[in-house]
Amino acid sequence: MFGALLVAGIVHGLIIGLAAMAVTLVFGIARFPNAAAGDTMTAGAYAGFLAHRATGSLALAGGAAVVAAGAVSLLGYLLVFRPLARRPVASLLVAAIGVAFLIRAVLGLMFGHQQQVFQVPLAWPIEVMGLRIPPMDITLAAVAGVSLAAAFGVLYLTSIGRQMRAVADDPDLARVSGIRPVRVMVALWLLAGAAAGIAGLMLGVKTVVSPEMGWEGLLSAFAAAILGGIGSPVGAVLAGLLLGVAQEVSTPYVGFTYKIALAFAVMLAVLLLRPRGLLGRVEEVR
Amino acid sequence: MTTTRRTVLAATSGLLAMPNVVRAQGETFRIGALNPVTGAGSPYGSGMQRMIGAAVEAINAAGGVNGRRIEVFSEDTQTNPQAAVLAAKKLIEVNRVRAILGTWSSGVSLAVIPLVNEAEIILMNTSGAPALSVPPANAKGLSYRFQATNDRFGRAFAEIAVREGFRRPATMAFNNASGLGNTEGFRRAWAAKGNQNGEHVVYEPNQPSYRAELLRVLATRPDVIVMGSFLPDTTIILREWFQTGTPMKWIIPGWAANPQLVQALGPAVTQGIIAVESVSNEGAPAFAEFDAAHRRAMGNQPGTANAYAAMTWDMAHTLALAIEQAKSFETAAINAAIRQVANPPGEAVATFAAGKAAIAAGRKINFEGASSVLDFDQHGDVTPDFGVFFIEQGQINRRYVVKI
């Protein structure tokens, strides 16, 4: 049973990790908590659902989720967050909550509030070294793995990724070094949207698609972003995995009704012992 | 004399200052139809609302109540407690309704009931939560439930488990009043029959996975899992269960094991699921009346398609008969008359016109409704019959009816 829960926890954790990455990237570079990340996930899930219903291909669904969530994310930046840049964090947070409401309302109007379900083939588990793993979990883990590899590839192997990290490090120094902030911001919002879109797609395939799904999952994404160390994409993914595994593996012993509470207990414990999070850095306040 | 705004104002305020009796000429008895037209209850809500309208039409055609016509104000709960509270406030404060009919889902009814108590008006609901029966929710005894309580659903589940020969039932409950009510009702009834209860798991909503919960239950090798659940969580749990490859049966309330569940999961996963839903009082004359009205209003759909619409049809009838019986428009008098017109003994009546005539002749009546025989206990609860449906090749087929 432990092994099966570990597998479930890893898949659960990858979803949280991807969503947390979307949150932490924005926090690191645009410097505000993006409350619209959850609903960007939902937009990705609906786009993936439509593509999957039309074609039956999970790969195309992933592509549609990335494109749609990236577009929603970028639109949010161009129409709302860019005009509000350099305002206090609280204004941006409230604006992000507004964007979240807007996305949810539009999805509700377009698709209704009843649940939609991905018609994926259900298969009996396959045995891997005595562990019974549902094939869909392997597929989803692979999707997440590829997406994470692509995201980290962009961040660490490309010029725009280097520029993003430079802006995250020190925006003013980045500007005097000749980095054009708008290009970096566009890349950031596209990347964050794409990560959220894949997270939404995975959540949608595992559960059911409804307009509220992303908003309801936002809290654990924030928890993982804080736990991983604000602004650290690697930390966010690790923290997501930690939370997912901790929830699945421990709740049979502490009680299932504490599932949500447990994630926050883990977060509290880590923050008390290591306030900067897993991979965060201590920032000097000037 | 030229009509100025000032004279109009003077005339209207003069009108308002007239004693109540004078204005009562065209006055109506106002009720609110507060139903789940959108949201999770949307498959039932518009039918529920239209049947209130149809019943009121029949009542007004028979001369209204105590000489007044009933007037209906309709609102949508969106199957959402917050929206329902706003709508109820509007009905009470703006429309000044004297009763609210047809709230669906326990969360909605529990949210609306404090407003109803505050305004001292009657609430007729179709929700299952046991908390609706007792104080503080029903401290004033103004709330009547036309659906079976979750506890009664649990008792029906236990009857079915015995009849189907299950030996080792486990239970899983969504962590709210309705889910827990179902499974606790089952466990009590099952133990009362001298049986041993199996594993019991309470789970949280909106989880990406319920595998840990499922594995805990499956580890005890149950032959059936009895659910207190809703559609989204049931969808996720059944899909995960199917992928474990463990053969087993399910007993699930009808609001979760419905055509949408079959559509979401397909015939293979849902094969053999036992769905339990309260059924209307189908042999009764009142049901025939309701069925005809339902077919007229809902594009020839039979009345059996919507058990909740039969409940709202009965709500309007019960309220109207109680007003006739009370010979008053005061809440306290009407409230005292509801059990007089609905419970035995008395002359069984199926329509408002027949009941009105009998009351006028001084006879005690017993309204036998379309949804159930409609005998309210001390908590304002009724005991309908339960239909037992088997999902076979993607079809939901009724096999038999259970009485508790």
Interface residues (C-beta under 8 A of the other chain):
Chain A: M1 A4 L5 A8 V11 H12 I15 H113 Q114 Q115 V117 Q119 L122 A123 W124 P125 R132 P134 M136 L203 K206 T207 V208 S210 M213 E216 G217 E248 V249 T251 P252 F256 T257 K259 I260
Chain B: T38 G39 A40 S42 N175 V201 V202 Y203 E204 N206 Q207 P208 S209 R211 A212 E213 L215 R216 A219 L231 P232 T235 I236 R239 E240 F242 Q243 T244 G245 Q260 Q263 A264 L265 G266 A268 V269
